[in-house]
Amino acid sequence: MNPLADLKLSMLDLVPVREGGTVAEALATSLRTARHVEALGFTRYWLAEHHNMPGIASSATAVLVGYIAGQTERIRVGSGGIMLPNHAPLVVAEAFGTLAELYPGRIDLGLGRAPGTDAMTLRALRRDRIETEADFPRDVAELQRLLGPRQPDQRVIAVPGVGTEVPIWLLGSSLFSARLAAERGLPYAFASHFAPAMLLQAIELYRHNFRPSEKWEKPYVIIGVPVIAAPTDAEADFLATSTFQRVLGILRGERGLLPPPVAGFLQSIPPRERAGIADFLGAAVIGSPERVRDGLRDLRAATGADEMMVVSDIFDPELRLRSLEIASRACWQPAPADSPDAGPTP
């Protein structure tokens, strides 16, 4: 039996701008990718909020959610996530309430508590507002009220928004959001695509402390997984050097456009930086269909994830589409040994 047969696959897109490319091309590539994974049977297509980063074109996240939802048919589209320190909850409720009215039953609201940028840009986004640890839980509760049924004594109404009950997801890379999601009975997405260190601990805490809510009777876990798939391990390793260069830039504080792959890249940098990239991409699955299948199986066995959200930063858009198709087949099609037509093992 294929242990991945019931696993849901989704995609997180940062809308990478490639070297030699434009923002308009990056946006068009994201739409094409969303349509592609919808045809493959993916469940969701989420977009991440980041600011003041030349290589990422997803800063106006709600706008992009509408762009993708308006030109797809079935796939759920949402934020992975909206960074609440940057926004007033009422504005978020109105934006996603509008999206929910335009595309009923297809919009997700993933929420993060990091600003998704540097301190200088944070000040530009929210002026002089100083965030405290109590703000995020309070803002989440306010969003739940604004998107829920109107209460008799409610004086501030999100229009659109009220009564839409857009599904709220909590995102995180530490234990804080795991604990809050468990207390509120909300689904939880762990950012293991860039910070896998606390993945198992956060999931265990979330599941152990989960309190059933009106909408979620049991815990539900998404994990982020960087995936680079190709017909051979060697080609996948080569294509992954674009991601390695991007991660190294993050570690060095040098953010730029997504670069083309470079042969022998890891061998060209010091061991300490290779180790930093390996830690950042500790949950990555890179390789041929067989290696990808094994990697996804191992992650599923370790985490019991209900859903995996793929991140695939490949320089050539065509090869990214191919990678996603290979990953979906590796996940959902039986391996030769699992096939009902396979003969006994000699």
C-alpha positions in Angstrom: 0.0 0.0 0.0 1.3 3.5 -0.9 1.6 5.4 2.4 1.4 8.7 0.4 -1.8 7.9 -1.4 -4.0 10.0 0.9 -1.5 12.8 1.3 -2.7 16.2 0.1 -0.2 18.3 -1.9 -0.3 22.1 -2.1 2.1 24.8 -3.2 3.6 27.9 -1.6 4.8 30.6 -4.1 7.0 33.5 -3.2 6.7 34.7 -6.9 10.5 34.7 -7.4 11.9 37.2 -9.9 14.6 35.6 -11.9 17.9 37.1 -13.0 17.3 38.6 -16.5 13.6 38.5 -15.9 10.9 41.0 -14.9 8.3 41.2 -12.2 5.6 40.9 -14.9 7.2 37.7 -16.1 7.3 36.4 -12.5 3.6 37.1 -12.0 2.7 35.4 -15.3 4.8 32.4 -14.3 3.0 32.1 -11.0 -0.4 32.1 -12.7 0.8 29.4 -15.1 2.1 27.4 -12.2 -1.1 27.7 -10.3 -3.1 26.4 -13.3 -0.6 23.5 -13.7 -0.8 22.3 -10.1 -4.6 22.7 -10.2 -4.6 20.3 -13.1 -2.3 17.9 -11.2 -4.8 17.8 -8.3 -3.1 20.0 -5.7 -5.3 21.3 -2.9 -4.1 24.8 -2.3 -2.0 27.6 -3.8 -0.7 30.0 -1.2 1.3 33.2 -1.6 3.7 34.6 1.0 4.0 38.2 2.1 7.5 39.6 2.1 8.6 43.2 1.6 11.7 45.1 0.4 13.1 42.0 -1.3 14.1 42.5 -4.9 13.7 38.8 -5.8 10.2 38.3 -4.3 7.2 39.8 -6.0 4.5 38.7 -3.6 4.3 41.7 -1.3 0.7 42.7 -2.2 -0.5 39.2 -1.2 -4.2 39.8 -1.2 -4.0 41.3 -4.7 -2.2 38.2 -5.9 -4.7 35.9 -4.2 -7.4 37.5 -6.3 -5.3 37.4 -9.4 -4.7 33.6 -9.1 -8.2 32.7 -7.8 -9.8 34.7 -10.7 -8.0 32.7 -13.3 -8.3 29.2 -11.8 -11.4 27.1 -11.2 -11.2 24.8 -8.2 -7.9 25.1 -6.3 -8.1 26.9 -3.0 -6.0 30.1 -3.0 -4.7 31.9 0.0 -2.0 33.6 2.0 0.9 31.7 3.4 0.7 34.1 5.1 -0.5 37.5 5.8 2.0 39.0 8.4 -0.3 40.5 11.0 2.3 42.9 12.5 2.1 44.8 9.2 -1.7 45.2 9.1 -4.8 46.3 11.0 -7.1 43.2 11.4 -10.1 45.2 10.0 -8.2 45.8 6.7 -7.3 42.1 6.4 -10.9 41.1 7.1 -12.2 43.4 4.5 -9.7 42.3 1.9 -10.2 38.6 2.5 -13.9 39.0 3.0 -14.1 40.6 -0.5 -12.1 37.7 -1.9 -14.4 35.2 -0.2 -17.4 36.9 -1.8 -15.8 36.8 -5.2 -14.6 33.2 -5.0 -16.8 31.5 -2.4 -15.4 28.4 -0.8 -11.9 28.8 -2.3 -10.1 31.4 -0.1 -7.7 30.6 2.9 -6.3 33.1 5.3 -2.9 32.0 6.7 -1.6 34.3 9.4 2.0 34.8 10.6 3.3 36.8 13.5 6.7 37.8 12.0 6.9 41.0 9.9 8.4 39.3 6.9 11.0 42.0 6.5 13.6 44.1 8.2 13.1 46.6 11.0 13.5 49.6 8.7 10.8 48.4 6.3 8.6 47.4 9.3 8.6 51.0 10.4 7.6 52.1 6.9 4.7 49.6 6.9 3.3 50.4 10.4 5.0 53.7 11.2 5.8 53.8 15.0 3.7 50.9 16.2 5.6 48.7 18.5 4.5 45.0 18.5 4.2 43.0 21.7 3.8 39.3 22.3 0.1 39.8 23.2 -0.7 41.5 19.9 -0.8 38.4 17.7 -3.3 36.4 19.8 -5.5 39.5 20.2 -5.4 40.2 16.4 -6.2 36.6 15.5 -9.3 36.8 17.9 -10.3 40.1 16.3 -10.1 38.6 12.8 -12.2 35.6 13.9 -14.9 38.0 15.2 -14.8 40.2 12.1 -15.1 37.3 9.7 -17.7 35.5 11.8 -21.5 36.1 12.2 -22.4 39.6 13.2 -23.0 39.9 17.0 -25.9 42.0 18.4 -23.6 44.4 20.2 -20.9 44.6 17.4 -20.2 48.1 16.4 -17.2 47.6 14.0 -18.3 45.6 11.0 -16.1 44.3 8.1 -18.0 44.9 4.9 -17.3 42.7 3.0 -16.1 40.2 5.5 -18.8 39.7 8.2 -20.3 36.2 8.0 -17.9 34.9 5.4 -16.0 32.8 8.0 -12.9 32.6 5.8 -10.8 29.7 7.2 -8.0 30.9 9.3 -4.7 29.0 9.5 -1.9 29.8 11.9 1.6 29.6 10.5 4.9 29.4 12.4 8.4 28.2 12.8 8.5 28.0 16.6 6.3 26.8 19.4 4.4 30.1 19.9 1.9 29.7 17.0 1.7 25.9 17.6 0.5 26.5 21.1 -2.0 29.2 20.0 -3.4 27.1 17.2 -3.9 24.3 19.6 -5.7 26.5 22.1 -8.0 28.0 19.5 -8.7 24.8 17.7 -7.3 26.0 14.4 -5.3 24.2 11.7 -1.5 24.7 11.8 1.1 25.1 9.1 4.8 24.8 10.1 7.4 26.7 8.0 9.8 23.8 7.7 10.7 24.9 4.1 13.1 27.4 5.7 13.2 26.7 9.5 12.9 23.0 10.1 14.7 22.8 13.4 11.6 22.7 15.7 9.3 20.9 13.3 8.8 17.7 15.3 8.6 19.5 18.6 6.0 22.0 17.4 3.8 19.4 15.8 3.9 17.3 19.0 3.0 20.3 21.1 0.1 21.3 18.7 -1.4 17.8 18.6 -1.0 17.1 22.3 -2.7 20.4 23.3 -5.3 20.7 20.6 -8.8 21.7 21.8 -11.6 20.9 19.3 -13.4 23.9 17.9 -16.7 24.3 16.1 -14.9 24.0 12.7 -12.0 21.7 13.5 -12.7 18.5 15.6 -9.1 17.3 15.4 -5.7 18.8 14.6 -4.6 19.4 11.1 -1.0 19.9 10.1 0.6 21.2 6.9 4.4 21.2 6.6 6.4 23.2 4.1 8.8 21.1 1.9 11.3 22.4 -0.6 11.1 20.0 -3.5 13.4 19.9 -6.6 12.6 16.9 -8.8 14.1 15.9 -12.1 14.5 12.6 -14.1 17.9 12.0 -12.4 19.5 12.8 -9.1 22.4 14.6 -10.8 20.0 17.0 -12.7 18.0 17.7 -9.6 21.1 18.4 -7.6 22.2 20.8 -10.3 18.9 22.6 -10.5 18.8 22.9 -6.7 21.9 25.2 -6.8 19.6 28.1 -7.7 17.9 27.5 -4.3 21.3 27.0 -2.6 22.5 30.4 -3.9 19.3 32.1 -2.8 19.6 30.6 0.7 23.3 31.6 0.9 22.3 35.2 0.0 19.7 35.2 2.9 22.4 33.9 5.3 24.8 36.6 4.2 22.1 39.3 4.3 22.4 39.7 0.5 19.0 39.3 -1.1 18.8 39.3 -4.9 17.1 37.8 -7.8 16.8 34.0 -8.3 20.0 33.0 -10.1 20.5 30.3 -12.7 22.1 27.0 -11.5 25.8 26.7 -11.2 27.7 23.4 -11.5 29.8 22.6 -8.4 28.4 25.5 -6.4 28.4 23.8 -3.0 32.0 22.7 -3.5 33.0 26.4 -4.2 31.9 27.7 -0.8 33.3 27.2 2.7 32.1 24.2 4.8 30.5 26.6 7.4 28.3 28.1 4.7 27.5 24.6 3.3 26.3 23.6 6.8 24.2 26.7 7.0 22.4 25.9 3.7 21.9 22.3 4.9 20.3 23.5 8.2 18.0 25.9 6.3 16.9 23.2 3.9 16.8 20.4 6.4 13.4 19.3 5.2 14.2 19.5 1.5 13.6 16.7 -0.9 15.8 16.8 -4.0 16.4 14.1 -6.6 14.9 11.7 -9.0 11.4 10.3 -8.7 12.6 7.5 -6.6 14.6 9.8 -4.2 11.6 12.2 -4.0 9.2 9.4 -3.2 11.5 8.1 -0.5 12.0 11.6 0.9 8.3 12.4 1.1 7.6 9.0 2.7 10.3 9.6 5.3 8.8 13.1 6.1 5.3 11.7 6.3 6.4 8.9 8.6 8.3 11.3 10.9 5.6 14.0 11.1 2.2 12.4 10.2 1.5 15.5 8.2 -2.0 15.8 6.7 -0.7 17.9 3.9 2.6 19.0 2.4 3.1 22.4 0.9 5.7 22.3 -1.8 8.2 25.2 -2.4 10.0 24.8 -5.7 12.5 27.6 -6.6 13.8 26.4 -10.0 15.3 29.0 -12.4 13.7 27.6 -15.6 9.9 27.9 -15.3 9.4 24.9 -17.6 11.6 22.7 -15.4 9.7 23.9 -12.3 6.4 22.7 -13.9 8.1 19.4 -14.7 9.4 19.1 -11.1 5.9 19.6 -9.7 4.5 16.9 -12.0 7.3 14.5 -11.0 6.6 15.2 -7.3 2.9 14.6 -7.7 3.5 11.3 -9.5 6.1 10.2 -7.0 3.6 10.9 -4.2 0.4 9.5 -5.6 1.3 6.8 -8.1 2.3 3.4 -6.6 6.0 2.6 -6.7 6.8 -0.5 -8.8 7.0 -2.7 -5.6 3.6 -1.3 -4.5 1.8 -2.1 -7.8 -0.9 -4.7 -7.6 0.4 -6.2 -10.8 3.9 -6.6 -9.4 5.0 -10.2 -9.0 6.5 -11.7 -5.9 10.0 -10.6 -4.9 12.4 -13.3 -5.8 
